């Protein structure tokens, strides 16, 4: 099963704040120059590309034994064994867990969240 995810918690908030600052810069340039010029177009284009990149590069794939996370700037994926996941907390919109002394907070779709919950429940 494949879906998209977003980083949750404070780190996700910081990442999206940086992306939204690019949009704010585009808006400020538009208001400062009064006319839509090449600089406004360039920064607005960078903002749109950054938003699309942030949404479409965060992919999650659930197999029988693994959760594969494709991260933003990595061409490889992070593979997490389902039997190695510890301290699982199912939240309203995602999952928080520990794996190899790292803590992960993921915002998932309802379908993916319930599928992971079912797989983890079946393993334990």
VOBA-560857 format. One line per field, with one value per residue: residue in one letter; z negated, y, x negated of N, C-alpha, C in turn. Coordinates in pm, 1 decimal. Layout:
# residues N
resn: a, ... .
n_up: Z, ... .
n_north: Y, ... .
n_east: X, ... .
ca_up: Z, ... .
ca_north: Y, ... .
ca_east: X, ... .
c_up: Z, ... .
c_north: Y, ... .
c_east: X, ... .
# end
This chain:
# residues 124
resn: x, x, x, x, x, x, x, x, x, x, x, x, x, x, x, x, x, x, x, x, x, x, x, x, x, x, x, x, x, x, x, x, x, x, x, x, x, x, x, x, x, x, x, x, x, x, x, x, x, x, x, x, x, x, x, x, x, x, x, x, x, x, x, x, x, x, x, x, x, x, x, x, x, x, x, x, x, x, x, x, x, x, x, x, x, x, x, x, x, x, x, x, x, x, x, x, x, x, x, x, x, x, x, x, x, x, x, x, x, x, x, x, x, x, x, x, x, x, x, x, x, x, x, x .
n_up: 0.0, 81.6, 5.0, -95.7, -329.9, -600.8, -789.3, -1131.8, -1432.5, -1596.3, -1421.1, -1166.4, -1162.8, -1162.8, -916.6, -731.5, -795.6, -695.2, -420.3, -383.6, -435.6, -200.6, -30.9, -159.3, -109.3, 168.1, 177.0, 42.8, 219.8, 438.2, 333.6, 278.0, 523.0, 675.1, 938.6, 1124.8, 1158.6, 1287.0, 1064.4, 869.1, 1001.2, 1018.1, 743.1, 661.7, 825.6, 726.3, 473.5, 534.9, 654.3, 435.6, 255.0, 397.5, 420.5, 149.7, 82.2, 266.7, 251.3, 9.1, -54.6, -157.5, -199.4, -262.2, -340.2, -389.5, -598.5, -639.8, -671.6, -438.5, -396.1, -190.5, -174.5, -161.0, -42.3, 15.2, 218.0, 161.6, -37.5, -365.1, -548.6, -768.4, -998.1, -1089.9, -1318.2, -1476.1, -1577.0, -1849.7, -2144.7, -2049.3, -1955.9, -1861.2, -1703.9, -1642.3, -1376.6, -1280.9, -1356.0, -1621.2, -1700.0, -1816.1, -1677.4, -1647.2, -1840.6, -1754.3, -1726.0, -1565.0, -1412.2, -1236.6, -1005.0, -864.2, -606.1, -666.6, -580.9, -547.0, -805.4, -952.5, -829.9, -900.9, -1177.3, -1200.4, -1102.1, -1287.0, -1519.5, -1463.2, -1466.1, -1730.3 .
n_north: -117.4, 220.6, 564.8, 912.6, 1110.1, 1340.1, 1512.2, 1521.5, 1710.0, 1935.8, 1958.3, 1925.4, 2151.8, 2354.6, 2307.5, 2357.8, 2624.6, 2750.4, 2709.0, 2853.4, 3106.0, 3169.3, 3206.8, 3429.8, 3612.5, 3636.6, 3758.0, 3997.1, 4110.0, 4152.7, 4346.1, 4547.7, 4623.7, 4692.3, 4633.7, 4329.7, 4176.4, 4035.5, 3939.3, 3893.7, 3698.3, 3496.8, 3430.9, 3356.0, 3135.3, 2966.1, 2923.1, 2780.5, 2550.9, 2452.4, 2388.9, 2190.3, 2003.4, 1943.7, 1814.3, 1600.9, 1449.5, 1322.2, 1015.1, 715.9, 367.6, 64.9, -258.9, -618.1, -660.7, -421.1, -59.3, 177.8, 482.7, 756.6, 1025.3, 1388.5, 1515.2, 1295.1, 1032.2, 772.6, 540.0, 526.3, 241.6, 76.8, -174.6, -354.8, -513.9, -400.1, -164.8, 46.6, 167.3, 272.3, 515.6, 588.6, 858.4, 1111.2, 1188.5, 1047.5, 873.6, 802.4, 685.4, 488.9, 394.2, 224.0, 393.5, 643.3, 889.4, 904.9, 1100.3, 1097.6, 1226.8, 1089.6, 952.5, 849.0, 589.8, 473.2, 500.7, 332.8, 90.1, 55.0, 45.7, -190.3, -376.4, -349.5, -417.2, -681.2, -792.8, -775.7 .
n_east: -85.3, -56.0, -112.2, -98.7, -287.4, -341.8, -586.3, -544.5, -477.8, -709.9, -929.7, -814.4, -653.9, -847.6, -977.0, -767.2, -725.2, -954.7, -913.3, -676.2, -774.3, -906.0, -688.2, -578.5, -781.6, -752.5, -499.4, -559.4, -746.3, -575.8, -402.5, -583.4, -704.2, -486.5, -410.0, -385.8, -676.8, -989.3, -1133.8, -941.2, -792.8, -989.2, -1041.2, -783.9, -746.7, -946.7, -838.9, -599.2, -707.4, -851.7, -644.8, -504.2, -709.7, -753.9, -515.7, -484.6, -721.3, -729.8, -673.2, -513.6, -536.1, -382.3, -466.5, -468.3, -653.5, -785.3, -798.0, -839.1, -991.9, -1010.1, -1213.7, -1249.2, -1492.7, -1643.0, -1755.6, -1740.8, -1550.3, -1410.1, -1395.2, -1189.6, -1164.3, -878.0, -865.4, -1059.5, -971.5, -902.6, -731.5, -476.2, -242.0, 73.5, 205.7, 456.8, 430.6, 213.1, -92.4, -316.1, -632.7, -915.3, -1226.5, -1520.9, -1649.2, -1565.1, -1312.1, -1000.6, -754.2, -472.8, -240.9, 38.6, 254.0, 594.5, 648.3, 392.0, 296.2, 469.7, 406.1, 134.8, 166.9, 312.2, 125.5, -86.5, 46.7, 103.1, -149.0, -232.8 .
ca_up: 0.0, 92.0, -28.2, -127.3, -471.0, -635.1, -918.1, -1234.1, -1546.6, -1583.3, -1301.1, -1051.9, -1169.8, -1122.2, -772.6, -658.8, -819.2, -598.4, -287.8, -381.8, -430.1, -59.0, 17.0, -216.4, -34.1, 297.2, 152.0, 10.5, 344.4, 518.1, 274.9, 282.6, 659.6, 723.4, 1061.4, 1125.5, 1237.5, 1298.1, 931.3, 806.6, 1073.0, 980.5, 605.4, 657.5, 888.6, 629.7, 368.9, 586.1, 669.9, 300.9, 197.4, 469.2, 382.6, 11.4, 73.9, 349.7, 220.8, -115.0, -23.1, -250.6, -141.4, -363.7, -291.6, -495.8, -711.1, -644.7, -633.0, -361.5, -391.0, -96.9, -232.6, -64.4, 31.3, 24.0, 328.2, 100.1, -128.6, -499.6, -569.7, -911.0, -1022.1, -1176.7, -1448.3, -1551.3, -1623.7, -1993.2, -2204.1, -1946.4, -1995.9, -1748.7, -1726.3, -1561.9, -1234.9, -1244.8, -1444.0, -1683.0, -1743.1, -1826.4, -1600.8, -1655.2, -1924.5, -1690.6, -1740.3, -1440.6, -1423.6, -1098.6, -976.7, -758.8, -567.6, -754.0, -528.9, -579.4, -951.6, -998.0, -780.0, -987.0, -1308.8, -1188.4, -1086.5, -1413.2, -1614.6, -1430.2, -1498.4, -1875.5 .
ca_north: 0.0, 344.1, 687.7, 1025.0, 1145.4, 1464.7, 1507.5, 1583.4, 1771.3, 2062.3, 1960.4, 1951.1, 2291.7, 2437.0, 2288.7, 2430.9, 2768.0, 2796.5, 2712.8, 2964.7, 3231.6, 3196.9, 3265.4, 3563.5, 3695.7, 3664.6, 3855.8, 4124.0, 4165.3, 4201.1, 4470.4, 4649.0, 4671.8, 4731.4, 4559.7, 4191.7, 4177.4, 3909.2, 3892.1, 3839.2, 3573.4, 3399.0, 3386.0, 3285.3, 3004.9, 2886.1, 2885.2, 2675.4, 2430.1, 2402.9, 2326.9, 2064.1, 1915.0, 1900.4, 1723.5, 1481.7, 1371.0, 1247.5, 897.3, 603.3, 241.3, -38.6, -396.8, -714.2, -651.4, -291.5, 70.1, 247.8, 627.1, 831.3, 1157.4, 1498.2, 1535.2, 1169.7, 946.0, 642.5, 542.4, 475.7, 120.7, 51.8, -306.9, -344.8, -576.8, -319.7, -42.0, 45.5, 281.8, 320.5, 594.3, 625.7, 987.7, 1130.6, 1202.7, 983.7, 776.2, 839.1, 563.2, 487.5, 289.1, 239.0, 510.5, 765.4, 907.3, 946.1, 1152.9, 1104.7, 1254.2, 996.1, 945.6, 757.1, 454.6, 426.0, 492.3, 211.2, -25.8, 39.5, 2.9, -330.7, -456.0, -347.2, -494.2, -822.9, -837.9, -778.4 .
ca_east: 0.0, -133.9, -41.8, -185.3, -292.7, -410.1, -653.5, -461.2, -544.5, -780.3, -1015.1, -726.7, -613.2, -961.9, -997.8, -663.8, -744.8, -1053.6, -850.6, -581.7, -849.6, -930.1, -563.0, -567.7, -874.9, -689.5, -394.0, -624.1, -800.1, -463.9, -353.0, -688.2, -728.0, -354.3, -379.7, -436.3, -799.7, -1060.7, -1172.8, -820.3, -764.6, -1090.7, -1019.9, -655.7, -769.9, -1022.4, -744.0, -510.5, -788.9, -883.6, -523.9, -480.7, -819.7, -730.8, -401.9, -497.4, -840.1, -707.0, -592.8, -522.7, -491.3, -367.7, -474.3, -439.0, -746.3, -852.5, -742.5, -942.0, -968.6, -1093.4, -1226.4, -1252.0, -1616.8, -1715.7, -1714.4, -1717.0, -1437.2, -1432.2, -1315.4, -1166.9, -1103.9, -760.4, -889.2, -1154.6, -906.2, -873.8, -661.7, -384.2, -125.4, 158.3, 268.6, 577.2, 396.9, 88.1, -154.5, -443.2, -698.4, -1061.0, -1292.2, -1667.4, -1678.4, -1515.5, -1168.2, -936.0, -618.3, -426.2, -101.0, 73.8, 393.7, 668.4, 634.0, 257.0, 286.5, 537.6, 331.4, 17.2, 216.0, 348.9, 1.8, -160.5, 126.4, 90.5, -285.4, -258.5 .
c_up: 0.0, 61.8, -48.6, -277.7, -484.8, -770.7, -1019.5, -1341.4, -1513.0, -1458.4, -1174.9, -1046.3, -1123.6, -971.7, -692.9, -681.2, -721.6, -458.7, -278.7, -383.2, -286.8, 3.1, -35.0, -146.6, 102.2, 282.0, 121.2, 133.9, 432.3, 464.4, 282.8, 422.3, 729.7, 853.4, 1052.1, 1216.2, 1231.4, 1160.6, 857.1, 869.7, 1030.6, 839.8, 591.7, 720.3, 795.0, 517.9, 415.0, 601.7, 533.4, 237.5, 265.0, 430.7, 242.1, 1.7, 147.4, 319.0, 90.4, -84.2, -126.6, -179.8, -250.7, -296.7, -409.4, -618.8, -731.7, -620.3, -563.6, -352.0, -291.6, -144.7, -124.6, 18.9, 45.2, 141.7, 280.9, 9.0, -262.7, -519.5, -718.3, -924.6, -1120.6, -1313.3, -1532.0, -1606.2, -1771.1, -2031.6, -2102.8, -2010.2, -1869.0, -1784.1, -1633.7, -1412.0, -1196.0, -1348.2, -1496.5, -1733.6, -1751.3, -1745.9, -1600.5, -1727.4, -1857.1, -1706.1, -1609.7, -1470.0, -1281.6, -1094.2, -852.5, -719.2, -657.8, -711.3, -565.3, -729.2, -1002.5, -948.7, -864.7, -1125.7, -1307.3, -1178.4, -1218.6, -1519.0, -1590.0, -1467.9, -1648.2, -1948.9 .
c_north: 123.8, 464.6, 798.3, 1050.1, 1282.5, 1445.5, 1583.4, 1649.9, 1901.4, 2069.0, 1983.3, 2095.1, 2384.3, 2427.3, 2368.5, 2581.5, 2824.6, 2806.5, 2830.9, 3100.5, 3268.0, 3258.9, 3406.4, 3660.5, 3731.4, 3769.3, 3993.3, 4190.1, 4222.5, 4334.7, 4582.6, 4708.4, 4718.4, 4661.1, 4421.4, 4188.6, 4041.8, 3853.8, 3831.2, 3705.0, 3463.8, 3343.8, 3311.8, 3146.4, 2912.3, 2837.9, 2770.7, 2544.2, 2369.5, 2333.2, 2192.9, 1960.9, 1859.1, 1798.1, 1592.9, 1396.7, 1292.0, 1129.6, 788.8, 480.2, 135.9, -174.6, -489.5, -694.8, -513.0, -174.8, 142.5, 394.9, 689.6, 975.5, 1261.9, 1501.8, 1408.5, 1087.9, 803.0, 653.1, 484.4, 357.3, 89.6, -83.9, -292.4, -407.6, -501.0, -191.0, -56.7, 172.1, 347.7, 396.9, 631.1, 757.0, 1000.4, 1131.8, 1131.2, 884.8, 834.0, 708.5, 584.3, 370.3, 318.3, 367.8, 643.2, 770.4, 961.7, 989.5, 1177.3, 1137.2, 1174.0, 1011.2, 842.7, 612.4, 395.0, 410.2, 364.6, 85.4, -51.2, -9.1, -145.0, -420.0, -462.4, -427.0, -643.0, -877.9, -853.2, -863.7 .
c_east: -89.9, -46.5, -145.0, -181.1, -355.8, -475.0, -569.4, -545.1, -614.3, -867.1, -932.0, -680.8, -725.1, -986.4, -894.6, -673.3, -847.6, -994.3, -753.5, -651.2, -885.9, -805.2, -542.1, -662.9, -817.0, -579.6, -453.0, -682.9, -689.0, -413.4, -456.0, -705.3, -600.7, -316.2, -442.4, -558.8, -869.2, -1101.0, -1054.6, -784.5, -861.8, -1065.9, -886.9, -669.2, -847.0, -930.3, -653.9, -586.8, -821.5, -763.3, -496.5, -586.1, -797.4, -618.2, -429.3, -620.9, -827.4, -615.6, -617.9, -466.0, -491.0, -371.3, -445.5, -526.5, -805.1, -756.8, -856.9, -902.5, -1063.9, -1094.5, -1251.9, -1378.8, -1699.7, -1663.0, -1693.3, -1596.0, -1477.9, -1338.7, -1309.6, -1098.8, -988.3, -785.1, -992.1, -1097.2, -869.4, -797.6, -566.7, -269.4, -49.6, 227.5, 389.2, 545.1, 268.2, 40.1, -286.6, -505.0, -849.1, -1113.9, -1441.9, -1707.5, -1647.0, -1364.5, -1111.6, -793.1, -569.7, -277.8, -64.2, 220.0, 463.0, 649.9, 497.7, 239.9, 350.5, 465.5, 207.0, 58.3, 252.0, 224.9, -75.3, -85.0, 116.0, -45.7, -306.2, -159.5 .
# end
